[in-house]
Amino acid sequence: MPINYLRDFLRLESAGGIMLIAAALLALIMINTPALSGLYNSLLQTPVAIQIGEFIIAKPLLLWINDGLMAVFFFLVGLELKREFMEGALAKPVQIVLPAIGAVAGIAVPALIYVWFNHDDPTRLRGWAIPSATDIAFALGIVALLGKRVPASLKLFLMLLAVLDDVGAIIIIALFYTANLSTSALSVAGSALLILFIMNRRGVMATAAYILVGLVMWASVLKSGVHATLAGVALAFMIPMRNPNKPKHSPLRAMEHDLHPIVAFVILPVFAFANAGVPLGEMSMANLMEPVTLGIILGLFVGKQVGVFAISWLLIKMKWAKLPEGASWTQLYGIALLCGIGFTMSLFIASLAFEHVGQEYIKPVRLGILTASFLSAVTGYLVLRFAKSSTLTSSSTTSAGH
């Protein structure tokens, strides 16, 4: 019987989001329980090393999670992006306009709010991109909890916006969180990428070969000074979309299908557990007023909803885009609120922003991200939950029009 319950849970569309919440709560409980806080910290600082001859990668467990497991997450993001661009919703220009411009505004406005509070300190300013991220797994998990109360068109809008938000995050990481470049390591990574490209053009369908070369590229990028997660995206774009010898088989789709449960139920919860530990006993109202914390809270909770909803309203009123079919303005606003759930993506960018500048920024950053994500999740859920009558009215009006 317990096994059947587990299978039913894993089939839930919201299961990934629920596990993220559970992992974050576990981290908060452990770090705030005197008997467990030492175990939590020592676990994350456990040294882990891999050595082949003179080549060695030695990092604490926390950085293996952030640099290694998150590379797998971004590999999955890359697979989804390539599929969407080649034959999904992103291949249709009409459907891209609203979520694409919404994503840009949802990145820019939070960043500007953060900069407003932290422009006078170059170190604090490094975190400008933290409130620009949206946690797609968490946001879609909240929507899934609402079931049919949210029209399918709005779910697609949120998914496309969050995916394009990830593209923005990838660009930001590449341009602004790369330092101390090693030309020799970059040369090896570039050579590996070239080999992957040739394999793709020659029609190599063995995904194991791509993974092997991809591991070499990841290790080289890790040593180069460019963040290793970018290797995951680059590898994903080299995976063949179609197999000419087996028209019904797609290597990319097969890998995406196999990776999705691993990322949703293992990698993202592990990352959340490793990065969500905030000692709440040491916090006070004054901590919420610190420039870094306040910039993140207002950036995510206010900036995201203002950026996404305001630009969407403007585009629709100017008739450059259409309100998603069957959706009301209230529901669109609820979706804009959910975009303020930064969580794993914001925590990840924070780990890059303040990785080399001291530990004093870790607590205020995590406090800001968790507070803003909680506020966005709760208010977004409530707005969508009680917008039911508007949904029905909107849906019936749309049906009548057709």
C-alpha positions as CSV (number, residue, x, y, z in Angstrom):
1,M,0.0,0.0,0.0
2,P,2.7,2.6,0.8
3,I,4.4,1.9,-2.5
4,N,1.1,2.6,-4.3
5,Y,0.8,5.9,-2.5
6,L,4.3,6.8,-3.5
7,R,3.6,6.0,-7.1
8,D,0.5,8.1,-7.0
9,F,2.4,11.0,-5.5
10,L,5.2,10.9,-8.0
11,R,2.6,11.1,-10.8
12,L,1.2,14.4,-9.4
13,E,2.1,17.4,-11.5
14,S,2.7,19.3,-8.3
15,A,4.9,16.7,-6.7
16,G,8.2,18.4,-7.7
17,G,7.1,21.7,-6.1
18,I,5.9,19.8,-2.9
19,M,9.4,18.1,-2.6
20,L,11.1,21.5,-3.1
21,I,9.1,22.9,-0.2
22,A,9.8,19.8,2.0
23,A,13.5,20.0,1.3
24,A,13.6,23.7,2.2
25,L,11.6,23.1,5.4
26,L,14.0,20.3,6.4
27,A,17.0,22.6,5.9
28,L,15.3,25.3,8.0
29,I,14.5,22.8,10.8
30,M,18.0,21.3,10.9
31,I,19.8,24.7,10.9
32,N,17.5,26.0,13.6
33,T,17.7,22.9,15.8
34,P,20.9,23.1,18.0
35,A,21.3,19.3,18.0
36,L,21.2,19.2,14.2
37,S,22.7,22.5,13.0
38,G,26.3,21.2,13.4
39,L,25.4,18.1,11.4
40,Y,23.8,20.2,8.6
41,N,26.9,22.5,8.3
42,S,29.5,19.8,8.5
43,L,27.6,17.7,5.9
44,L,27.7,20.6,3.4
45,Q,31.3,21.3,4.1
46,T,32.4,17.6,3.7
47,P,35.4,17.7,1.3
48,V,34.9,15.6,-1.9
49,A,37.7,15.1,-4.4
50,I,38.1,13.4,-7.8
51,Q,41.6,12.9,-9.2
52,I,42.9,11.4,-12.4
53,G,46.6,11.6,-12.6
54,E,47.6,15.3,-12.0
55,F,44.0,16.5,-12.8
56,I,42.1,17.0,-9.6
57,I,38.8,18.6,-8.6
58,A,38.5,19.1,-4.9
59,K,35.5,21.0,-3.4
60,P,33.2,20.8,-0.4
61,L,30.0,19.0,-1.0
62,L,28.0,22.2,-1.2
63,L,30.0,23.3,-4.3
64,W,29.7,19.9,-5.9
65,I,25.9,20.3,-5.6
66,N,26.0,23.9,-6.9
67,D,28.5,23.3,-9.7
68,G,27.8,19.6,-10.6
69,L,24.1,18.8,-9.9
70,M,23.0,22.2,-11.2
71,A,24.9,21.6,-14.4
72,V,22.5,18.6,-14.9
73,F,19.6,20.9,-14.2
74,F,20.7,23.3,-16.8
75,F,21.4,20.4,-19.2
76,L,17.6,19.6,-18.9
77,V,16.8,23.3,-19.3
78,G,18.9,23.3,-22.5
79,L,17.1,20.1,-23.8
80,E,13.7,21.7,-23.2
81,L,14.8,25.0,-24.9
82,K,16.0,23.2,-28.0
83,R,12.8,21.2,-28.2
84,E,10.6,24.2,-27.8
85,F,12.6,26.3,-30.3
86,M,12.5,23.5,-32.9
87,E,9.0,22.2,-32.7
88,G,7.3,23.5,-29.6
89,A,5.6,26.7,-28.6
90,L,8.7,28.8,-29.1
91,A,8.7,27.9,-32.8
92,K,5.5,30.0,-33.1
93,P,6.3,33.7,-33.1
94,V,2.7,34.7,-32.2
95,Q,2.9,32.8,-28.9
96,I,6.4,34.2,-28.0
97,V,5.7,37.9,-27.9
98,L,3.8,38.2,-24.6
99,P,6.0,35.8,-22.5
100,A,9.2,37.0,-24.1
101,I,8.7,40.7,-23.4
102,G,7.2,39.8,-20.0
103,A,10.3,37.8,-19.2
104,V,12.6,40.8,-20.1
105,A,10.6,43.2,-18.0
106,G,10.5,40.6,-15.2
107,I,14.3,40.5,-15.2
108,A,14.9,44.3,-15.6
109,V,12.5,45.7,-13.0
110,P,13.6,43.5,-10.1
111,A,17.3,44.2,-11.0
112,L,16.7,48.0,-11.0
113,I,14.9,47.8,-7.6
114,Y,17.9,45.9,-6.1
115,V,20.4,48.4,-7.7
116,W,18.4,51.3,-6.2
117,F,19.0,49.9,-2.7
118,N,22.6,48.8,-3.2
119,H,24.2,51.1,-5.8
120,D,26.5,52.7,-3.2
121,D,28.4,49.4,-2.4
122,P,30.2,47.6,-5.2
123,T,30.2,44.3,-3.2
124,R,26.5,44.3,-2.5
125,L,25.9,45.4,-6.1
126,R,27.2,42.0,-7.2
127,G,23.8,40.6,-6.2
128,W,21.8,42.6,-8.7
129,A,20.7,39.5,-10.7
130,I,19.4,37.6,-7.7
131,P,15.8,38.9,-7.8
132,S,15.6,38.5,-11.6
133,A,15.2,34.7,-11.5
134,T,12.0,32.6,-11.4
135,D,11.8,29.1,-10.1
136,I,9.9,27.3,-12.8
137,A,9.5,24.1,-10.9
138,F,8.1,25.8,-7.8
139,A,5.8,28.2,-9.8
140,L,4.4,25.4,-11.9
141,G,3.9,23.3,-8.8
142,I,1.7,26.0,-7.2
143,V,-0.3,26.2,-10.5
144,A,-0.7,22.4,-10.5
145,L,-2.2,22.5,-7.0
146,L,-4.9,24.8,-8.4
147,G,-5.9,22.2,-11.1
148,K,-8.6,23.4,-13.5
149,R,-9.0,26.8,-11.8
150,V,-6.1,28.0,-14.0
151,P,-6.7,27.9,-17.8
152,A,-4.2,25.8,-19.9
153,S,-3.3,29.0,-21.8
154,L,-2.1,30.6,-18.6
155,K,0.0,27.6,-17.7
156,L,1.6,27.8,-21.1
157,F,2.2,31.5,-20.6
158,L,3.9,30.9,-17.3
159,M,6.0,28.0,-18.7
160,L,7.2,30.0,-21.7
161,L,8.0,33.0,-19.5
162,A,9.9,30.9,-17.0
163,V,11.8,29.1,-19.7
164,L,12.8,32.4,-21.3
165,D,13.7,33.7,-17.9
166,D,16.1,30.8,-17.7
167,V,17.6,31.9,-21.0
168,G,18.1,35.3,-19.4
169,A,19.8,33.7,-16.3
170,I,22.1,31.7,-18.6
171,I,23.2,34.9,-20.4
172,I,23.6,36.7,-17.1
173,I,25.8,33.9,-15.7
174,A,27.9,33.9,-18.8
175,L,28.5,37.6,-19.0
176,F,28.6,38.8,-15.4
177,Y,29.6,35.9,-13.2
178,T,32.7,34.7,-15.0
179,A,36.2,35.6,-13.8
180,N,39.9,34.6,-13.8
181,L,39.7,32.8,-17.2
182,S,42.1,30.0,-17.9
183,T,42.9,30.0,-21.6
184,S,44.2,26.4,-21.6
185,A,41.1,25.0,-19.9
186,L,38.9,27.1,-22.3
187,S,40.8,25.6,-25.2
188,V,40.0,22.1,-24.0
189,A,36.4,23.0,-23.5
190,G,36.2,24.6,-26.9
191,S,37.7,21.5,-28.5
192,A,35.2,19.3,-26.7
193,L,32.4,21.5,-28.0
194,L,33.7,21.3,-31.5
195,I,33.8,17.5,-31.3
196,L,30.2,17.5,-30.1
197,F,29.2,19.7,-33.0
198,I,30.9,17.4,-35.5
199,M,29.3,14.3,-33.9
200,N,25.9,16.1,-34.3
201,R,26.5,16.9,-37.9
202,R,27.8,13.4,-38.7
203,G,24.6,12.0,-37.3
204,V,26.0,10.2,-34.2
205,M,23.0,8.9,-32.3
206,A,24.7,7.3,-29.3
207,T,23.8,9.6,-26.4
208,A,26.5,7.9,-24.2
209,A,29.2,9.3,-26.5
210,Y,27.8,12.8,-26.1
211,I,27.7,12.5,-22.3
212,L,31.3,11.3,-22.3
213,V,32.6,14.2,-24.3
214,G,30.2,16.5,-22.3
215,L,31.9,15.4,-19.0
216,V,35.3,16.4,-20.4
217,M,33.8,19.8,-21.4
218,W,32.2,20.2,-18.0
219,A,35.4,19.6,-16.1
220,S,37.3,21.9,-18.4
221,V,34.7,24.7,-18.1
222,L,34.8,24.2,-14.3
223,K,38.6,24.8,-14.3
224,S,38.3,27.7,-16.8
225,G,36.6,30.3,-14.7
226,V,33.3,30.1,-16.7
227,H,30.6,28.7,-14.5
228,A,30.2,24.9,-15.2
229,T,26.4,25.0,-15.6
230,L,26.9,26.6,-19.0
231,A,28.5,23.4,-20.2
232,G,25.2,21.7,-19.5
233,V,23.4,24.1,-21.8
234,A,26.0,23.8,-24.5
235,L,25.9,20.0,-24.4
236,A,22.1,20.0,-24.6
237,F,22.1,21.9,-27.8
238,M,24.3,19.3,-29.4
239,I,22.0,16.4,-28.6
240,P,20.2,15.3,-31.9
241,M,16.5,16.2,-32.0
242,R,15.7,13.5,-34.6
243,N,17.1,10.1,-35.6
244,P,16.9,9.7,-39.4
245,N,17.1,6.0,-39.2
246,K,14.2,5.8,-36.6
247,P,11.8,8.7,-37.4
248,K,9.6,8.0,-34.4
249,H,12.6,8.1,-32.0
250,S,14.1,11.4,-30.7
251,P,17.4,11.1,-28.7
252,L,16.7,14.5,-27.2
253,R,13.1,13.7,-26.1
254,A,14.3,10.4,-24.7
255,M,17.0,12.1,-22.6
256,E,14.5,14.8,-21.5
257,H,12.0,12.2,-20.4
258,D,14.6,10.2,-18.5
259,L,16.1,13.3,-16.8
260,H,12.9,15.1,-15.8
261,P,12.1,12.9,-12.7
262,I,15.7,12.9,-11.6
263,V,15.9,16.7,-11.7
264,A,12.5,17.2,-10.2
265,F,12.7,14.7,-7.4
266,V,16.4,14.5,-6.6
267,I,18.6,17.4,-7.9
268,L,16.4,20.4,-7.2
269,P,15.3,19.2,-3.7
270,V,19.0,18.4,-2.8
271,F,19.9,21.9,-4.0
272,A,17.1,23.5,-2.0
273,F,18.2,21.5,1.1
274,A,21.8,22.6,0.7
275,N,21.0,26.3,0.1
276,A,17.9,27.1,2.1
277,G,19.3,26.8,5.6
278,V,18.9,30.2,7.3
279,P,19.4,30.5,11.1
280,L,16.1,32.3,12.0
281,G,16.9,32.6,15.7
282,E,19.6,35.2,14.8
283,M,17.2,37.2,12.7
284,S,15.2,40.3,13.6
285,M,13.1,43.0,11.9
286,A,16.3,44.9,11.4
287,N,17.7,42.1,9.2
288,L,14.8,42.5,6.8
289,M,15.7,46.2,6.5
290,E,19.2,45.5,5.4
291,P,19.8,46.8,1.8
292,V,20.6,43.4,0.4
293,T,17.6,41.7,2.0
294,L,15.2,44.5,1.2
295,G,16.4,44.8,-2.4
296,I,15.8,41.1,-2.9
297,I,12.4,41.1,-1.2
298,L,11.1,44.1,-3.1
299,G,12.8,43.0,-6.3
300,L,11.2,39.6,-6.3
301,F,7.8,40.3,-4.7
302,V,7.1,43.7,-6.1
303,G,9.5,44.0,-9.1
304,K,8.5,40.7,-10.7
305,Q,4.7,41.3,-10.5
306,V,5.1,44.9,-11.7
307,G,7.4,44.0,-14.5
308,V,5.4,41.0,-15.8
309,F,1.9,42.3,-15.3
310,A,2.5,46.0,-16.3
311,I,4.2,45.1,-19.6
312,S,1.6,42.4,-20.4
313,W,-1.2,44.9,-19.7
314,L,0.5,47.4,-22.0
315,L,1.1,45.0,-24.8
316,I,-2.5,43.7,-24.7
317,K,-4.0,47.2,-24.5
318,M,-1.9,48.2,-27.5
319,K,-3.1,45.1,-29.3
320,W,0.4,43.8,-29.8
321,A,-0.6,40.6,-27.9
322,K,-3.7,38.9,-26.7
323,L,-4.8,38.0,-23.2
324,P,-4.3,34.2,-22.9
325,E,-7.5,32.4,-24.0
326,G,-10.0,31.8,-21.2
327,A,-8.1,33.9,-18.7
328,S,-9.1,37.0,-16.8
329,W,-6.9,40.0,-15.8
330,T,-7.1,38.8,-12.2
331,Q,-5.7,35.4,-13.2
332,L,-2.9,37.0,-15.2
333,Y,-2.0,39.1,-12.2
334,G,-1.9,35.9,-10.1
335,I,0.5,34.4,-12.5
336,A,2.7,37.5,-12.4
337,L,2.8,37.1,-8.6
338,L,4.0,33.6,-8.9
339,C,6.9,34.8,-11.1
340,G,8.3,36.3,-7.8
341,I,9.1,32.8,-6.6
342,G,12.9,33.0,-7.1
343,F,13.9,30.2,-4.7
344,T,16.3,27.7,-6.3
345,M,17.3,29.9,-9.3
346,S,17.8,33.0,-7.0
347,L,19.7,30.9,-4.5
348,F,21.9,29.6,-7.3
349,I,22.7,33.1,-8.7
350,A,23.4,34.3,-5.1
351,S,25.9,31.5,-4.7
352,L,27.7,32.9,-7.8
353,A,27.4,36.5,-6.8
354,F,28.9,36.3,-3.3
355,E,30.9,33.1,-3.6
356,H,34.3,34.9,-3.2
357,V,33.4,38.0,-1.1
358,G,32.7,36.6,2.3
359,Q,30.1,34.7,4.3
360,E,28.4,37.8,5.8
361,Y,26.1,38.2,2.8
362,I,24.8,34.6,2.8
363,K,22.3,34.9,5.6
364,P,20.7,38.2,4.5
365,V,20.5,36.9,0.9
366,R,18.8,33.7,1.8
367,L,16.4,35.5,4.2
368,G,15.4,37.8,1.4
369,I,14.9,35.0,-1.2
370,L,12.9,32.8,1.2
371,T,10.8,35.7,2.4
372,A,10.0,37.0,-1.1
373,S,9.4,33.5,-2.5
374,F,7.0,32.7,0.4
375,L,5.1,35.9,-0.1
376,S,4.9,35.4,-3.9
377,A,3.7,31.8,-3.5
378,V,1.0,32.5,-1.0
379,T,-0.4,35.7,-2.6
380,G,-0.2,34.2,-6.1
381,Y,-2.0,31.0,-4.9
382,L,-4.7,33.0,-3.1
383,V,-5.3,35.3,-6.1
384,L,-5.7,32.4,-8.5
385,R,-7.7,30.4,-6.0
386,F,-10.4,33.1,-5.5
387,A,-10.4,34.1,-9.2
388,K,-12.6,31.1,-10.0
389,S,-15.7,33.1,-11.0
390,S,-13.7,35.3,-13.3
391,T,-12.2,32.2,-14.9
392,L,-15.7,30.8,-15.6
393,T,-17.0,34.1,-16.9
394,S,-13.9,34.5,-19.1
395,S,-14.1,31.0,-20.4
396,S,-17.8,31.1,-21.3
397,T,-17.3,34.5,-23.0
398,T,-14.4,33.0,-25.0
399,S,-16.5,30.0,-26.0
400,A,-19.4,32.1,-27.1
401,G,-17.1,34.2,-29.2
402,H,-15.9,31.1,-31.1
